[in-house]
C-alpha cells in the first residue's frame, strides 16, 4: 500500500523541499497552501522527481477548512502516514515596536495552524487506522532567545512544547502516532531572501555563529523531516530535533 504524506506550506521553501524529499522516499504527497499556481509547481517538481502528488488549497488557520480537508483526505486515501506542519510566518521587530495585532497574526500563523494540523492529523490517522508520524516545524528560536524576535521566539517555543504534549497523547492512540518538533537554525529560504536580499552578505549572515560554517538549505531540513516521518525513527517521539549546524550548541 502506498504511504501518504501531507505537507502544509508546500508551495515554497522547506515545505516544497520536504514534499519532494518525501516523494523520493516513496510517499504520495498531499501538498497544501494558499497559492494554487505555486502548488501546481510543487506537484510538477514532485512528479519530475519521480513521485506522485496532489494539491489542496486551504487556510491552515481555519478549523472549518481543516475539517473539510480531513474529510476529503480520509475519503480518498486508505492511510495518512505522515503529516508535516510546515506552514508559518516570520518577522523581526523590536518588542517596543511590535503591536499586539502583529503578535496575534504571527501566533495564528505559526501556532494555531500547528495545533489544528496536529488535531486533524490525529483524527485522520485514527480514522484510517494509521500508525503515523507528525512533524511540526519549529525553530532554534523556540529553544533560545534571539534579539528583536520576541513574537517569533514565543510562537516557536509554543510549537516545540506543544509537540511534546501531543507526543504523549499520540502514544496513547491505537495505532500509536509519533509527534516531534523539528527545529531549524537559520536556513537560506525565500523567507530570508525576501526579508534581507539574496547575496553573499546574507549567506555570510546565515553562516554566522554556525559551527559547521555551512549555509543551511531547505533540503537539509527536508532530510531530517523525512527521517522523522519514516519508520527508521520509530523510537523517536516527543523530541525537539535541532538542525542548525551547531549554532545552538554554545
C-alpha positions as CSV (number, residue, x, y, z in Angstrom):
1,X,0.0,0.0,0.0
2,X,1.3,3.4,-0.9
3,X,2.3,5.6,2.0
4,X,0.7,9.1,2.1
5,X,2.2,12.3,3.5
6,X,0.5,15.6,4.0
7,X,2.8,18.7,3.8
8,X,1.4,22.1,4.7
9,X,3.1,25.2,3.4
10,X,4.3,23.1,0.4
11,X,4.3,26.0,-2.1
12,X,7.9,27.1,-1.3
13,X,11.0,26.7,0.9
14,X,11.1,24.0,3.5
15,X,7.6,22.8,2.7
16,X,8.3,22.3,-1.0
17,X,11.7,20.7,-0.4
18,X,10.1,18.3,2.1
19,X,7.4,17.3,-0.3
20,X,10.0,16.4,-2.9
21,X,12.2,14.5,-0.5
22,X,9.3,12.5,0.9
23,X,8.2,11.7,-2.6
24,X,11.7,10.3,-3.3
25,X,11.3,8.2,-0.2
26,X,8.1,6.6,-1.7
27,X,5.3,8.7,-0.2
28,X,2.4,10.0,-2.2
29,X,2.3,13.7,-1.4
30,X,-0.8,15.7,-0.4
31,X,0.6,19.3,-0.7
32,X,-1.3,22.2,0.8
33,X,-1.0,26.0,0.6
34,X,-2.9,29.1,-0.4
35,X,-1.5,29.7,-3.9
36,X,-2.8,27.3,-6.5
37,X,-0.2,28.3,-9.1
38,X,2.7,27.7,-6.7
39,X,1.0,24.5,-5.6
40,X,0.9,23.3,-9.2
41,X,4.6,24.0,-9.4
42,X,5.2,21.8,-6.3
43,X,3.2,19.0,-7.9
44,X,5.3,19.4,-11.1
45,X,8.6,19.2,-9.2
46,X,7.4,16.2,-7.2
47,X,6.4,14.4,-10.4
48,X,9.7,15.4,-12.1
49,X,11.5,13.7,-9.2
50,X,9.6,10.5,-9.9
51,X,6.9,10.9,-7.3
52,X,3.1,11.5,-7.2
53,X,1.3,14.4,-5.7
54,X,-1.9,16.4,-5.4
55,X,-2.5,19.9,-4.2
56,X,-5.2,21.3,-1.9
57,X,-5.6,25.0,-1.4
58,X,-6.9,26.0,2.0
59,X,-6.3,28.2,5.0
60,X,-4.4,26.2,7.7
61,X,-5.5,28.7,10.4
62,X,-9.2,27.9,9.7
63,X,-10.7,25.0,11.7
64,X,-13.5,24.6,9.2
65,X,-11.0,24.4,6.3
66,X,-9.1,21.7,8.2
67,X,-12.3,19.7,8.9
68,X,-13.3,19.8,5.3
69,X,-9.8,18.8,4.2
70,X,-9.6,15.9,6.6
71,X,-12.9,14.6,5.4
72,X,-11.7,14.7,1.8
73,X,-8.4,13.0,2.6
74,X,-9.9,10.2,4.5
75,X,-12.5,9.6,1.8
76,X,-9.8,9.3,-0.9
77,X,-6.9,7.7,0.8
78,X,-6.5,4.4,2.7
79,X,-3.8,5.8,5.1
80,X,-2.3,9.0,6.4
81,X,1.2,8.0,7.3
82,X,2.9,11.4,7.9
83,X,1.9,15.0,8.4
84,X,4.5,17.8,8.2
85,X,3.2,21.1,9.6
86,X,5.5,23.4,7.7
87,X,3.3,26.5,7.1
88,X,4.2,29.6,9.0
89,X,5.3,33.2,9.1
90,X,8.2,35.3,10.4
91,X,9.2,38.8,11.1
92,X,11.9,40.6,13.2
93,X,11.0,43.7,15.2
94,X,12.0,45.2,18.5
95,X,9.4,44.4,21.2
96,X,8.5,48.1,21.8
97,X,7.6,48.4,18.1
98,X,5.6,45.1,18.0
99,X,1.9,45.7,18.2
100,X,-0.4,43.2,19.8
101,X,-2.0,42.8,16.4
102,X,1.4,41.9,14.9
103,X,1.9,39.3,17.7
104,X,-1.6,37.8,17.2
105,X,-1.1,37.5,13.5
106,X,2.2,35.6,13.9
107,X,0.7,33.4,16.7
108,X,-2.2,32.4,14.5
109,X,0.1,31.6,11.5
110,X,2.8,29.8,13.5
111,X,1.0,28.2,16.5
112,X,-2.7,27.8,15.8
113,X,-2.0,26.3,12.4
114,X,0.1,23.6,14.0
115,X,-2.4,23.0,16.8
116,X,-5.1,22.5,14.2
117,X,-2.9,20.4,11.9
118,X,-1.9,18.1,14.8
119,X,-5.6,17.8,15.9
120,X,-6.8,16.8,12.5
121,X,-3.7,14.8,11.8
122,X,-4.6,12.7,14.8
123,X,-8.2,12.3,13.5
124,X,-7.1,11.4,10.0
125,X,-4.6,8.8,11.3
126,X,-7.2,7.4,13.8
127,X,-9.9,7.2,11.1
128,X,-7.6,5.4,8.6
129,X,-6.0,3.2,11.3
130,X,-2.6,4.6,10.5
131,X,0.5,4.4,12.8
132,X,1.6,7.8,11.6
133,X,4.2,10.5,12.3
134,X,3.5,14.2,12.8
135,X,6.4,16.6,12.4
136,X,5.9,20.2,13.5
137,X,8.4,22.6,12.0
138,X,9.5,24.9,14.9
139,X,12.9,26.7,15.1
140,X,16.1,27.2,17.0
141,X,14.2,30.3,18.1
142,X,11.9,28.0,20.0
143,X,14.7,27.0,22.3
144,X,16.9,30.1,22.7
145,X,16.2,33.8,22.8
146,X,17.0,36.0,19.7
147,X,17.1,39.8,19.8
148,X,14.2,41.5,18.0
149,X,12.4,38.2,17.7
150,X,10.1,38.2,20.8
151,X,7.0,37.3,18.9
152,X,8.7,34.6,16.8
153,X,10.6,33.1,19.7
154,X,7.4,32.9,21.8
155,X,5.5,31.3,18.9
156,X,8.1,28.7,18.1
157,X,8.6,27.9,21.8
158,X,4.9,27.1,21.9
159,X,5.2,24.8,18.9
160,X,8.1,23.0,20.5
161,X,6.4,22.4,23.8
162,X,3.0,21.7,22.3
163,X,4.6,18.9,20.2
164,X,6.0,17.3,23.4
165,X,2.5,17.2,24.9
166,X,0.9,16.0,21.7
167,X,3.5,13.2,21.6
168,X,2.2,11.9,25.0
169,X,-1.3,11.9,23.6
170,X,-0.3,10.3,20.4
171,X,1.4,7.4,22.3
172,X,-2.0,6.6,23.8
173,X,-3.7,6.2,20.4
174,X,-4.3,2.9,18.7
175,X,-2.3,2.7,16.5
176,X,0.2,4.9,18.1
177,X,1.1,8.3,16.5
178,X,4.5,9.8,17.0
179,X,4.9,13.6,17.2
180,X,8.2,15.6,17.1
181,X,9.2,19.2,16.5
182,X,12.0,19.9,14.0
183,X,13.9,23.0,15.0
184,X,16.0,24.5,12.1
185,X,18.6,27.2,12.6
186,X,18.8,30.0,10.1
187,X,18.0,28.4,6.7
188,X,18.5,30.0,3.3
189,X,14.9,30.2,2.2
190,X,12.7,32.7,0.4
191,X,11.6,33.9,3.8
192,X,15.2,35.0,4.4
193,X,15.9,36.4,1.0
194,X,12.6,38.3,0.8
195,X,13.4,39.9,4.1
196,X,17.2,40.6,3.7
197,X,18.1,40.0,0.0
198,X,19.8,37.3,-2.0
199,X,23.6,37.9,-1.9
200,X,26.9,36.9,-0.4
201,X,26.4,39.1,2.6
202,X,23.1,37.4,3.5
203,X,24.7,34.0,3.0
204,X,27.5,35.1,5.4
205,X,24.8,36.1,7.9
206,X,23.2,32.7,7.6
207,X,26.5,31.1,8.5
208,X,27.4,33.5,11.3
209,X,27.6,31.6,14.6
210,X,27.2,28.3,12.8
211,X,29.9,25.9,14.0
212,X,29.9,24.0,10.7
213,X,30.2,27.2,8.7
214,X,27.7,25.9,6.1
215,X,24.7,27.6,4.6
216,X,21.7,25.6,5.7
217,X,19.3,24.8,2.9
218,X,15.6,23.6,2.8
219,X,16.9,20.3,1.6
220,X,18.8,19.9,4.9
221,X,15.5,20.3,6.8
222,X,13.7,18.1,4.3
223,X,16.1,15.2,5.0
224,X,15.6,15.5,8.8
225,X,11.8,15.7,8.3
226,X,11.8,12.6,6.2
227,X,13.8,10.7,8.8
228,X,11.2,11.6,11.4
229,X,8.4,10.7,9.1
230,X,9.7,7.2,8.4
231,X,9.9,4.0,10.4
232,X,13.7,4.5,10.8
233,X,12.7,6.8,13.7
234,X,10.1,4.6,15.2
235,X,11.5,5.1,18.7
236,X,11.7,8.9,18.4
237,X,8.8,10.9,19.8
238,X,8.4,14.0,21.9
239,X,11.8,15.3,20.9
240,X,12.9,18.7,19.5
241,X,15.4,17.9,16.7
242,X,17.9,20.7,16.1
243,X,19.2,21.1,12.5
244,X,21.3,24.2,12.9
245,X,24.9,23.5,12.1
246,X,25.8,23.7,15.7
247,X,24.5,27.3,16.2
248,X,22.7,26.3,19.4
249,X,25.5,24.2,20.9
250,X,27.3,27.1,22.7
